[in-house]
Amino acid sequence: MATRVQAAAASTEKKKPVAKAAAPKPPVKKPAVRPAARPAPKAAAVAKPAPEAVKTEKKAEKVVKPVKVEKVEKVEKVEKVAKPKKVKQVRDSFTMPENEYAVLAQVKKSCLKAGVEIKKSDLLRIGVSLIKNLKIAELKDILSSLTPLKVGRPKK
């Protein structure tokens, strides 16, 4: 008979790791793609089955029913409003008689009483826009009625 040492040595030789046979895995089914996950095609109003919707196997043929696709309303694209080009501002000085300058202050006060906030520069711009619409003959008449001014800056 064999000794304990020999029996232990023999048992280690016989015990080799045996690879287990792999169990067959069940086929994995892909989840159905929902139409809400991807945008609906624009041109197709009627749902057509995708080419991958019909699958064939070796033994049996399986037909997957197409999912109903609901119509999605077209979203109108909002066009970006082009920003008007900024107009360069010009600072300038001018000379006018005191009585005409006082008219600017009077008009400004009457606008404030009416609830319209206005600046002197806005009043002058309104005047320029009104002058633009005048005919040359009317402009000459108004210019002749103004008091003439001396050229240059007034003395301090």
For each residue, the residues with C-beta under 8 A, 3 or more apart:
1:
2: 6 7 10
3: 6 7
4: 7 8
5: 8 9
6: 2 3 9 10
7: 2 3 4 10 11
8: 4 5 11 12
9: 5 6 12 13
10: 2 6 7 13 14
11: 7 8 14 15
12: 8 9 15
13: 9 10
14: 10 11
15: 11 12
16:
17:
18:
19:
20:
21:
22:
23:
24:
25: 28
26:
27:
28: 25
29:
30:
31:
32: 64 67
33: 37 38 67
34: 37 67
35: 38 40 67 69 70
36:
37: 33 34
38: 33 35
39: 72
40: 35 44 69 70 71 72
41: 44
42: 74
43:
44: 40 41 47 48
45: 71
46:
47: 44 66 67 68 69
48: 44 66
49: 53 54 66
50: 53 66
51: 54
52: 55
53: 49 50 64 66
54: 49 51 63 64
55: 52 62 64
56: 61 62
57: 60 61 62
58:
59:
60: 57
61: 56 57
62: 55 56 57
63: 54
64: 32 53 54 55
65:
66: 47 48 49 50 53
67: 32 33 34 35 47
68: 47
69: 35 40 47
70: 35 40
71: 40 45
72: 39 40
73:
74: 42
75:
76:
77:
78:
79:
80:
81:
82:
83:
84:
85:
86:
87:
88:
89:
90:
91:
92:
93:
94:
95: 149 153 154
96: 100 101 149
97: 100 101 147 149
98: 101 102
99: 102 103
100: 96 97 103 104
101: 96 97 98 104 105
102: 98 99 105 106
103: 99 100 106 107
104: 100 101 107 108 120 123 124
105: 101 102 108 109
106: 102 103 109 110
107: 103 104 110 111 118 123
108: 104 105 111 112 118 119 120 123
109: 105 106 112 113
110: 106 107 113 114
111: 107 108 114 116 117 118
112: 108 109 115 116 117 118
113: 109 110
114: 110 111
115: 112
116: 111 112
117: 111 112
118: 107 108 111 112 122 123
119: 108 122 123
120: 104 108 123 124
121: 124 125
122: 118 119 125 126
123: 104 107 108 118 119 120 126 127
124: 104 120 121 127 128
125: 121 122 128 129
126: 122 123 129 130
127: 123 124 130 131
128: 124 125 131 132
129: 125 126 132 133
130: 126 127 133 134
131: 127 128 134 139
132: 128 129
133: 129 130
134: 130 131 138 139 142
135: 138 139
136: 139 140
137: 140 141
138: 134 135 141 142
139: 131 134 135 136 142 143
140: 136 137 143 144
141: 137 138 144 145
142: 134 138 139 145 146
143: 139 140 146
144: 140 141
145: 141 142
146: 142 143
147: 97
148:
149: 95 96 97
150: 154
151:
152:
153: 95
154: 95 150
155:
156:
